[in-house]
């Protein structure tokens, strides 16, 4: 395994470092490494908080429209900010506290209130996709930081400018929009590849912790180069999942490698994390 430091500079001149040279790594090496992207982001987010204070905590999904189906993440880049997923994805923190809610909300809130997650700690505000009233209530109860439930781009832009005191750049916004469109295309290619649904979900989620968008595109494009297209094979069977990020590795594919996690809005899902307020055919605990 090649363990080197792969670096790039973002728009603000901050050096982004990855411990894996993915340009020469195998598919299995990349899959094994993907969760480390979140751990590396701990340091990256802390540095950005100290230098620019430009981290925006995002609580939302990761499986369509360039990884966030509702929140306009390009708007954050247009304001010189960096969106960071802050959902808790493990039960390790449960021994340090408790919170009434599904495992996703519980993990996130215990990390938030104990200040044991650098991503939550580094965020100056939190933006939610508005799809879970339980998550909104939890954030408003557990933090004094601003909490914004996304409704539309213009209101969101005004809120970001007010909280962060940043100028909006239409050029940077359009550049980010183009990058997210490319990401969407790359993710669609992976959806129709021979990757298992679990591996696709892992890459879709953890790649969000590569904050520099061109580097994120290059990372996922490398995966595309390493996997074969599933031409002539049966289409993937959609399996809808509420808050899949913390349980994706525990979900057993119902149709082998054609299993595909699909995020669900306000409706009955096939699978949800334990304690979810929405109905589901199966509940999976952290």
Secondary structure, 3 states (H helix, E strand, C coil): CCCCCEEEECCCCCEEEECCCHHHCCHHHHHHHCCHHHHHHHHHHHHHHHHCCCEEEEECCCCCCCCCCCCCHHHHHHCCCEEEECCCCCCHHHHHCCCCCCHHHHHHHHHHHHCCCHHHHHCCEEEECCCCHHHHHHHHHHCCCEEEECCCHHHHHHHHHHHHCCCCCHHHHHHHHHHHHHHHHHHHHHHCECCCHHHHHHHHHHHHHCCCHHHHHHHHHHHHHHCCECCCCCCCEEEEEECCCCCHHHCCCCCHHHEEEEECCCCCEEEEECCCCCCEEEEECC
